[in-house]
Amino acid sequence: MRLLLDQNLSRRSIPALTEAYPGSTQVGLLDMGQASDEVIWQYAKQHDFTIATLDADFHEYSLLRGGPPLIVWLRCGNQPSKVIEEKLLASRRAIEHAVRDPAIWCIEIY
């Protein structure tokens, strides 16, 4: 299970998440920092990533299109990277469950 962190999440979080989410990356590290949500969505779908974001746009995509990719919508607002990392690590089991369930397209983490 790999996370693709949206532009609004720090690339500096990747090392802290690597053990729990091997192969994860951030859109800026893929030279997609200015890419549209559509391009990011398609990339995640083609490369089997779960998108982690603070942005409601990907949630709306999941409502319109279904999944994959799974969206992890962090509903905690702008927080320090450490807080985001802790939330993603603490939610690993819920994210794993959602990845395995084709009926789940988006999970919200508060």
N, C-alpha and C positions, 0 to 999 in steps of 0.2 A: 504494500500500500504506500503510494507515493503522493506527497502533497505538492501542489503547485501554488506557491504563495503569490497572491495578486500584488500589483504594484504598491498598494497601500500598506503592505506588510514588509518589514525590513528583511533584506537579504542576509543581514547579520544573524538572523534567527536560525538559519539553516544548520550550522554546526550543532546547536543545542537540540535540534529535532532529528538529526540523522540516525541516531540509534533506534529511536521509536519508529521513524518513518524513513527507512533507507531509500536513497535515490531521489529524495525531495529536492526541490529547487525553487527559485523565485523568478518571476517573469523577466526582471531586469538582467538576470544572469544568463538568460536565453536571448538577449538582445531584442526583447519584446516589451521593453518599458513603455513604449509609445503605442503599442498595438491596441486595436479596438477590443472590446469585450468579445465580439464575435470571433476574432482571430484567436484569442486566448481560449475561448470555449472549444473551438475546433481542435486546437493543439492538444488540450487536455483530453479530449475525447479520443483523438488518434493515438495518443501516447500513454493512455491509461493512467492519467493523473486525477486526483481529487483536488478541486480548486478550494483554497482557503482564502476568504476575503472578509473585509469589513463592509463591503458594498452591497446594497440591496439589488443591484442590477443582475447579478448572477442568479439570485433567488428568483427573480422575474423570468429569466431565461428558463430555469428549471420548471416553472409553472407552465410556460408556453410550450416547451419542447420535451419535457421529461428528462430522462437521463439515459445513459451517462453523459457527461461526468457527474459525479456526486459533488454537491456544493456544501462546504462547511462555512456557514455564515456566522461570523463572530459578531454578536449583537452587543458587544461591550463598549463600543465607541473607541475613540483613539486612546490607547493605553501604551505604557512603556513596553518595549519588546519583551522584556522578561515576563510581564503579565500575560501577554499573548502566548508566549512559549508554554507557560504553566497551564494555561487553559487548553491548549492543543494536546499537551502531554497527559493531562488529567482526563481528557475526553477520548483517549485512544480507543478504548473498548467500544464506546458508542459509535465512533467513526468506523472501526472495523466491522461492526454489526451492520451499519448502513451500507458499507461497500458491498457486503455480501447479499444484501436484500435489494433486488431489482425494483421493488415498489417504492423505495426511498430515494428521492432525488436531491433532497436538501435537508440538512440538519442545522439547527440553530444552537449556538453556544452563547451563554450569557456570562 
